[in-house]
Amino acid sequence: MEPIKIDITILEPVQKVWDYYNGPKHITKWNFAHESWQCPSAENDLRVGGKFKSRMEAKDGSFGFDFEGIYDEVIPNERIKYHLEDGRNVDIVFDKIDENTTKVKINFEPEKQNSVEMQRDGWYAILNNFHKYVENN
């Protein structure tokens, strides 16, 4: 399947965008697709071979899962590549447009259980939450 591509422009410097994207204390504030969900915990060993894990849960406790992966490439303030437990690859580019503008571009391989549209919408909702969190904090 073709990778799904999403992006968003954030009116903040690339260093802040990078820090908020990768810092566990920040990840728990934005890493969910809908307000009925939450991310109660996050761990992040941001280095090649390092692992990350974010707990995603419905606020009502009805469902939850761990989102986990291993880093394949880390270029600070520029790019992150990782693979998920099921082998799918994700590539994230932090593109410095100017001193106060950063474009975040995410390419990810879709899974087979849900439609491409649902996956794109879900990942984009999380990216949009991230965008709002960075610009408002």
ABEGO torsion letter per residue (X at the ends): XBBBBBBBBBBBBAAAAAAAAABAAAAAAABBABAABBBABBBBBBBBGBBBBBBBBBAAGABBBBBBBBBABBBBGABBBBBBAAGBBBBBBBBBABAABBBBBBBBBBBAABBAAAAAAAAAAAAAAAAAAAAAX
